Amino acid sequence: MRTTALTLATLAAVLLFGSSASHADPYRWCAVYGGDMGGASNCGFITLQQCRDTVSGIGGSCEPNLFYTGPDRDESRPHRRKHKHYR
């Protein structure tokens, strides 16, 4: 019963937030749940750490979102601003 409810919730989210050609998909990471959740997934994570925090303790893994259309950034490294130094 939980699997059915999770599947329906995922389907509703996809229909509600489904990507179109005019909108970028900003969610770079997907959680693929294991165990009782039977491989359900959630592609609603901007950072890898958000995804890892979600699957921690419930089982699963994080994978890149194949439909990601946002900017190419490596989320595993912190981003630093470059400062110009004037002498």
C-alpha positions, 0 to 999 in steps of 0.5 A: 500500500505504501508503494502505491501511495508513493507511486501516485505521489511521484506521478502527481509531482511529475505531472504538476512539476513536469518539465516543458521545453521552455523551462529548465530543470534545476534539479541535478540529482535523483534519489533512487530508493531501495528496500520496501520502496521498490526502486521509486525515485525522486529527482528533486535535489539541487545538490548531491548532499541534499540527495545523500541526506535524504537516502541516509537511513532509509536506503537507496542511492543518488544518481544524476538527473538525466533530464537536468537542463541547468548550468553545468556545475560540479556540486561536489566542490565548493564554489569560490568567488574570484576576487581581483586584488588591486595593488 
